[in-house]
Amino acid sequence: MANQEEEVLGKAYDGRLMRRLLQYLRPYSWQVAVALISIIFKAGLDVLGPFLTKTAIDKYLTHSTEQHFLLDRWLSSAPLVGIAQISAIYLGTLVLSFFCEFLQTYFMQWTGQMVMFDMRRQIFGHLQRMHIGFYDKNPVGRLVTRVTTDVDAVNEMFTSGVVSIFEDVFVLAGIVGMMVWMNWKLALITFSVLPLIFWGTMIFRVRVRDSYRRIRVAIARINSYLQEAVSGMMVLQLFNREKRAFKQFSDINASHMVAFKDAILAYAVYYPVVEILSASAVAAVIWFGGGLVVKTVTTVGVLVAFIQYAQRFFRPIQDLSDKYNILQSAMASSERIFKLLDAPVDITSPAVTRTPVGPGRIEFDHVCFAYGTRGHAPDVLRQAVAAAKPDDSSSGDGQGPDWILRDVSFAIEPGETVAIVGHTGAGKTTLISLLLRFYDVQRARCASMVSM
């Protein structure tokens, strides 16, 4: 049950969560704008390369009579000069593409780091305001996972997921537009393998989705168990539970390894399948396009450009399938983060309803108290103590709460010094916690300050 919420993946896109996440980008809006503009320009430059190759082949090598070259008015009629001009343009597009990619990568990575900084600071500040009882019900390892792994997943969405999705969509749209504009028949031949790719992508997405879910569960359990074991190492060694704790950690660690191996297997199968299908599409373009060239229905430049476009067309499709899992992981992580940030402080009312006049007395009047969960200690320590004392019965009656204090009454007069003694687990710390109002009692009054 402690890791049940880790297993929930949620939707790949949740508008409510996304709107809330985008609020973290507001302080860095101009950096995001520069990155998005760079993405659009880079996508256009990536699409321009094969068209330049087509122009060079048809205009200067095969001397095609087709008059659809957008660069005719700027290109020289001399073949050597024209090819040199196209080469210079091609080199310029590569330089501009490098510059745009630099701007996109730098600003989005910088923004992602700032968002992580802001989000982690907000989470830690919220954790400091939570009352002590909150940590009895939430393992520290799980809270550490919120600040580390979950925030990293959100950062990956900002720096790699959303940015790459925009870039892939723009590149796909540009490639499809150019292919249909040059020769719609060859475009349909290229698109003929898409149903098989989509079918393989759906299978891959389901397999990787399950693997990623198990990986996240295992990471959360590793963090939780490791924190509990290290912080309670004295208790583990005291009750000689090192071997059992080591075996339990090994089992959790093995589940993480198996889940990761399943994800690796899915990637190892999916990417070669897409490569084979994309190669089949290129082969079909060469076969049918070559026939069209022989029949002078199309040009050699168009055929060469289609081969290049077909090779570039399937790369964004591969990336989109991977980015889907990044987006889904980020949505699940953000939901858990916001659930933590939205957790209210249970104790909000003032501890003293009226200010005492003069010296006061402390009185516990038939106080009964139980923590919110049965056995609030960490699992690894509770198991160690339970195994060492198998005959130790619960303080409860088996039907009600696991009472730590039952019907406790005493009074401390002004100026009086009182010592609280007892064996481990008798409730000494609990009394002080109630006095300081880290917890509220279930019955009677707690730490009532009565004026004299």
DRENFI-552258 format. One line per field, with one value per residue (C-alpha): residue number from 0; residue in three letters; x, y, z. Coordinates in steps of 0.05 Angstrom, whole numbers, plus 5000, padded with zeros to 4 digits. Layout:
<sites>
nr [NUM	...]
rest [Ala	...]
X [X	...]
Y [Y	...]
Z [Z	...]
</sites>
This chain:
<sites>
nr [0	1	2	3	4	5	6	7	8	9	10	11	12	13	14	15	16	17	18	19	20	21	22	23	24	25	26	27	28	29	30	31	32	33	34	35	36	37	38	39	40	41	42	43	44	45	46	47	48	49	50	51	52	53	54	55	56	57	58	59	60	61	62	63	64	65	66	67	68	69	70	71	72	73	74	75	76	77	78	79	80	81	82	83	84	85	86	87	88	89	90	91	92	93	94	95	96	97	98	99	100	101	102	103	104	105	106	107	108	109	110	111	112	113	114	115	116	117	118	119	120	121	122	123	124	125	126	127	128	129	130	131	132	133	134	135	136	137	138	139	140	141	142	143	144	145	146	147	148	149	150	151	152	153	154	155	156	157	158	159	160	161	162	163	164	165	166	167	168	169	170	171	172	173	174	175	176	177	178	179	180	181	182	183	184	185	186	187	188	189	190	191	192	193	194	195	196	197	198	199	200	201	202	203	204	205	206	207	208	209	210	211	212	213	214	215	216	217	218	219	220	221	222	223	224	225	226	227	228	229	230	231	232	233	234	235	236	237	238	239	240	241	242	243	244	245	246	247	248	249	250	251	252	253	254	255	256	257	258	259	260	261	262	263	264	265	266	267	268	269	270	271	272	273	274	275	276	277	278	279	280	281	282	283	284	285	286	287	288	289	290	291	292	293	294	295	296	297	298	299	300	301	302	303	304	305	306	307	308	309	310	311	312	313	314	315	316	317	318	319	320	321	322	323	324	325	326	327	328	329	330	331	332	333	334	335	336	337	338	339	340	341	342	343	344	345	346	347	348	349	350	351	352	353	354	355	356	357	358	359	360	361	362	363	364	365	366	367	368	369	370	371	372	373	374	375	376	377	378	379	380	381	382	383	384	385	386	387	388	389	390	391	392	393	394	395	396	397	398	399	400	401	402	403	404	405	406	407	408	409	410	411	412	413	414	415	416	417	418	419	420	421	422	423	424	425	426	427	428	429	430	431	432	433	434	435	436	437	438	439	440	441	442	443	444	445	446	447	448	449	450	451]
rest [Met	Ala	Asn	Gln	Glu	Glu	Glu	Val	Leu	Gly	Lys	Ala	Tyr	Asp	Gly	Arg	Leu	Met	Arg	Arg	Leu	Leu	Gln	Tyr	Leu	Arg	Pro	Tyr	Ser	Trp	Gln	Val	Ala	Val	Ala	Leu	Ile	Ser	Ile	Ile	Phe	Lys	Ala	Gly	Leu	Asp	Val	Leu	Gly	Pro	Phe	Leu	Thr	Lys	Thr	Ala	Ile	Asp	Lys	Tyr	Leu	Thr	His	Ser	Thr	Glu	Gln	His	Phe	Leu	Leu	Asp	Arg	Trp	Leu	Ser	Ser	Ala	Pro	Leu	Val	Gly	Ile	Ala	Gln	Ile	Ser	Ala	Ile	Tyr	Leu	Gly	Thr	Leu	Val	Leu	Ser	Phe	Phe	Cys	Glu	Phe	Leu	Gln	Thr	Tyr	Phe	Met	Gln	Trp	Thr	Gly	Gln	Met	Val	Met	Phe	Asp	Met	Arg	Arg	Gln	Ile	Phe	Gly	His	Leu	Gln	Arg	Met	His	Ile	Gly	Phe	Tyr	Asp	Lys	Asn	Pro	Val	Gly	Arg	Leu	Val	Thr	Arg	Val	Thr	Thr	Asp	Val	Asp	Ala	Val	Asn	Glu	Met	Phe	Thr	Ser	Gly	Val	Val	Ser	Ile	Phe	Glu	Asp	Val	Phe	Val	Leu	Ala	Gly	Ile	Val	Gly	Met	Met	Val	Trp	Met	Asn	Trp	Lys	Leu	Ala	Leu	Ile	Thr	Phe	Ser	Val	Leu	Pro	Leu	Ile	Phe	Trp	Gly	Thr	Met	Ile	Phe	Arg	Val	Arg	Val	Arg	Asp	Ser	Tyr	Arg	Arg	Ile	Arg	Val	Ala	Ile	Ala	Arg	Ile	Asn	Ser	Tyr	Leu	Gln	Glu	Ala	Val	Ser	Gly	Met	Met	Val	Leu	Gln	Leu	Phe	Asn	Arg	Glu	Lys	Arg	Ala	Phe	Lys	Gln	Phe	Ser	Asp	Ile	Asn	Ala	Ser	His	Met	Val	Ala	Phe	Lys	Asp	Ala	Ile	Leu	Ala	Tyr	Ala	Val	Tyr	Tyr	Pro	Val	Val	Glu	Ile	Leu	Ser	Ala	Ser	Ala	Val	Ala	Ala	Val	Ile	Trp	Phe	Gly	Gly	Gly	Leu	Val	Val	Lys	Thr	Val	Thr	Thr	Val	Gly	Val	Leu	Val	Ala	Phe	Ile	Gln	Tyr	Ala	Gln	Arg	Phe	Phe	Arg	Pro	Ile	Gln	Asp	Leu	Ser	Asp	Lys	Tyr	Asn	Ile	Leu	Gln	Ser	Ala	Met	Ala	Ser	Ser	Glu	Arg	Ile	Phe	Lys	Leu	Leu	Asp	Ala	Pro	Val	Asp	Ile	Thr	Ser	Pro	Ala	Val	Thr	Arg	Thr	Pro	Val	Gly	Pro	Gly	Arg	Ile	Glu	Phe	Asp	His	Val	Cys	Phe	Ala	Tyr	Gly	Thr	Arg	Gly	His	Ala	Pro	Asp	Val	Leu	Arg	Gln	Ala	Val	Ala	Ala	Ala	Lys	Pro	Asp	Asp	Ser	Ser	Ser	Gly	Asp	Gly	Gln	Gly	Pro	Asp	Trp	Ile	Leu	Arg	Asp	Val	Ser	Phe	Ala	Ile	Glu	Pro	Gly	Glu	Thr	Val	Ala	Ile	Val	Gly	His	Thr	Gly	Ala	Gly	Lys	Thr	Thr	Leu	Ile	Ser	Leu	Leu	Leu	Arg	Phe	Tyr	Asp	Val	Gln	Arg	Ala	Arg	Cys	Ala	Ser	Met	Val	Ser	Met]
X [5000	5058	5077	5008	5007	5074	5040	4988	5011	4952	4941	4996	4969	4928	4908	4898	4967	5000	4970	4996	5065	5068	5062	5133	5156	5126	5188	5229	5181	5230	5280	5223	5202	5273	5276	5209	5229	5294	5256	5212	5272	5311	5253	5249	5324	5323	5269	5307	5367	5337	5303	5371	5397	5338	5351	5425	5411	5353	5380	5453	5466	5407	5386	5313	5264	5220	5211	5191	5256	5242	5315	5318	5320	5380	5420	5470	5457	5529	5531	5595	5575	5504	5528	5576	5519	5475	5532	5542	5467	5470	5529	5493	5432	5476	5509	5442	5414	5472	5461	5386	5399	5449	5398	5343	5386	5418	5355	5311	5363	5375	5300	5292	5345	5312	5244	5275	5307	5241	5200	5248	5251	5175	5169	5221	5189	5122	5152	5180	5110	5078	5064	5101	5044	5050	5117	5087	5042	5092	5159	5217	5243	5178	5184	5256	5232	5184	5241	5290	5262	5194	5224	5275	5218	5184	5251	5260	5191	5210	5279	5269	5197	5155	5212	5226	5152	5145	5207	5185	5115	5143	5193	5140	5093	5148	5169	5098	5084	5147	5135	5063	5082	5137	5101	5039	5044	5113	5088	5033	5083	5126	5066	5044	5085	5056	5000	5052	5096	5036	5017	5088	5090	5027	5055	5121	5086	5046	5107	5151	5094	5090	5165	5170	5115	5153	5218	5186	5156	5223	5260	5210	5217	5293	5295	5245	5277	5348	5330	5295	5351	5408	5374	5355	5420	5431	5364	5379	5446	5417	5366	5415	5370	5425	5416	5341	5345	5399	5355	5295	5336	5365	5294	5274	5337	5326	5256	5286	5337	5285	5240	5298	5317	5246	5250	5317	5288	5229	5275	5321	5263	5225	5281	5305	5232	5223	5289	5268	5200	5233	5283	5225	5193	5258	5264	5193	5207	5269	5230	5169	5206	5258	5202	5173	5242	5250	5181	5202	5142	5187	5259	5321	5325	5256	5274	5337	5300	5246	5299	5328	5259	5238	5299	5286	5211	5214	5263	5212	5162	5212	5225	5150	5139	5195	5172	5102	5131	5169	5105	5066	5119	5121	5045	5046	5104	5072	5007	5045	5083	5020	4986	5042	5041	4965	4968	4939	4968	4922	4935	4917	4875	4911	4935	4910	4840	4853	4916	4928	4934	4990	5024	4991	4986	4992	4937	4924	4852	4837	4878	4876	4920	4939	4980	4945	4971	4980	5054	5080	5153	5188	5172	5243	5250	5180	5195	5261	5228	5168	5214	5255	5194	5142	5101	5094	5021	4991	4969	4902	4844	4849	4786	4801	4862	4931	4931	4998	4967	4904	4866	4926	4913	4961	4972	5036	5029	5065	5138	5135	5189	5166	5207	5174	5206	5189	5213	5222	5154	5119	5099	5148	5162	5089	5071	5120	5095	5023	5045	5078	5017	5054	4992	4921	4890	4832	4798	4797	4839	4913	4961	4908	4938	4894	4903	4910]
Y [5000	5047	5045	5039	5111	5098	5047	5096	5122	5165	5195	5213	5284	5318	5389	5407	5383	5413	5482	5478	5457	5513	5563	5545	5570	5640	5671	5645	5661	5696	5638	5590	5635	5636	5560	5551	5599	5561	5496	5522	5549	5485	5443	5485	5480	5404	5398	5443	5397	5344	5398	5430	5362	5356	5425	5410	5344	5366	5435	5421	5346	5318	5385	5372	5418	5422	5494	5488	5507	5559	5583	5594	5669	5669	5612	5619	5584	5560	5489	5496	5563	5540	5477	5519	5565	5507	5478	5545	5548	5476	5494	5556	5515	5467	5525	5558	5490	5482	5552	5540	5473	5507	5560	5508	5461	5515	5553	5493	5457	5522	5531	5459	5468	5531	5496	5439	5488	5524	5461	5427	5490	5493	5420	5425	5488	5452	5392	5438	5464	5395	5370	5312	5263	5270	5234	5176	5161	5177	5140	5187	5148	5163	5237	5236	5205	5264	5313	5274	5223	5256	5325	5296	5266	5334	5365	5312	5330	5404	5394	5332	5312	5372	5406	5343	5332	5402	5392	5323	5349	5408	5364	5312	5366	5396	5329	5308	5375	5371	5299	5310	5374	5339	5273	5250	5179	5167	5200	5148	5092	5120	5125	5053	5024	5072	5024	4971	5022	5048	4977	4962	5028	5012	4944	4977	5032	4982	4940	4999	5032	4970	4967	5041	5032	4975	5015	5074	5028	4994	5061	5086	5022	5024	5096	5081	5017	5045	5106	5064	5013	5064	5110	5050	5011	5010	4975	4925	4907	4906	4852	4816	4828	4844	4781	4788	4862	4848	4795	4841	4897	4848	4827	4900	4914	4852	4876	4941	4903	4858	4916	4953	4891	4886	4958	4945	4885	4926	4980	4927	4897	4961	5002	4947	4935	5008	5008	4948	4979	5046	5009	4973	5040	5066	5004	5013	5086	5065	5011	5051	5117	5086	5063	5133	5161	5112	5132	5205	5216	5244	5266	5236	5294	5280	5206	5223	5275	5224	5174	5226	5248	5176	5164	5226	5214	5154	5183	5231	5173	5134	5194	5207	5137	5147	5217	5190	5150	5211	5252	5198	5191	5266	5269	5215	5247	5316	5287	5258	5323	5365	5315	5327	5402	5403	5362	5406	5415	5375	5417	5489	5513	5548	5505	5553	5582	5637	5668	5646	5701	5690	5623	5562	5486	5429	5377	5313	5291	5219	5225	5170	5173	5129	5146	5151	5084	5019	5013	5080	5059	5044	4974	4948	4968	4945	4877	4873	4889	4844	4786	4797	4800	4752	4749	4824	4838	4901	4955	4956	4908	4881	4918	4992	5036	5014	5059	5088	5124	5098	5138	5179	5232	5276	5349	5390	5450	5516	5512	5437	5393	5325	5269	5221	5152	5085	5030	5039	5048	5068	5135	5186	5219	5215	5255	5310	5310	5319	5373	5411	5395	5358	5313	5320	5270	5225	5231	5279	5341	5349	5398	5443	5507	5529	5598	5605]
Z [5000	5013	4940	4910	4885	4850	4804	4777	4709	4690	4622	4573	4572	4626	4609	4683	4703	4642	4655	4726	4702	4651	4708	4727	4659	4667	4699	4640	4583	4537	4542	4523	4466	4438	4442	4406	4350	4343	4338	4281	4242	4252	4228	4164	4152	4161	4108	4059	4049	4002	3961	3948	3925	3878	3849	3837	3802	3758	3739	3728	3723	3684	3653	3666	3631	3693	3714	3787	3819	3872	3869	3793	3796	3843	3814	3757	3691	3690	3720	3760	3789	3803	3839	3880	3899	3920	3960	3995	4011	4037	4081	4106	4125	4165	4202	4217	4238	4286	4314	4323	4357	4404	4424	4433	4474	4517	4535	4547	4589	4628	4637	4659	4712	4738	4740	4779	4827	4838	4845	4893	4935	4937	4957	5012	5039	5040	5076	5130	5144	5150	5220	5250	5241	5165	5167	5205	5146	5090	5087	5080	5020	4983	4998	4974	4909	4900	4906	4863	4813	4802	4792	4744	4703	4698	4678	4624	4596	4591	4563	4518	4515	4496	4457	4416	4403	4374	4331	4307	4289	4250	4213	4196	4171	4128	4099	4084	4050	4007	3987	3967	3929	3890	3873	3910	3881	3910	3974	3981	3968	4025	4071	4056	4113	4165	4187	4204	4240	4281	4299	4322	4359	4397	4419	4438	4477	4518	4535	4553	4592	4636	4644	4663	4714	4747	4743	4780	4833	4843	4849	4900	4940	4936	4962	5017	5041	5037	5078	5131	5135	5138	5188	5231	5223	5298	5309	5252	5283	5353	5333	5285	5224	5174	5131	5125	5109	5057	5025	5023	4991	4940	4920	4910	4871	4828	4810	4785	4744	4712	4695	4662	4623	4596	4573	4540	4503	4478	4450	4420	4382	4364	4332	4284	4264	4246	4209	4168	4151	4133	4089	4055	4041	4011	3968	3944	3927	3887	3850	3831	3826	3781	3735	3734	3717	3660	3634	3642	3687	3741	3748	3778	3827	3853	3863	3901	3944	3960	3983	4030	4054	4066	4109	4150	4154	4200	4251	4282	4286	4327	4372	4382	4409	4459	4478	4492	4550	4575	4573	4609	4662	4672	4680	4732	4769	4767	4794	4854	4865	4864	4910	4960	4951	4960	5024	5079	5148	5194	5256	5240	5299	5357	5414	5467	5459	5510	5539	5611	5664	5713	5725	5695	5704	5654	5658	5620	5633	5612	5549	5497	5435	5376	5316	5249	5223	5261	5272	5249	5251	5185	5158	5163	5236	5255	5225	5263	5330	5316	5299	5361	5406	5375	5439	5448	5441	5414	5463	5430	5439	5368	5347	5358	5347	5369	5431	5452	5511	5545	5597	5621	5674	5712	5730	5737	5782	5770	5792	5799	5767	5740	5710	5660	5661	5630	5584	5509	5476	5540	5511	5539	5472	5454	5517	5499	5427	5451	5499	5441	5399	5344	5346	5369	5418	5398	5466	5526	5531	5516	5548	5576	5604	5661	5690	5765]
</sites>
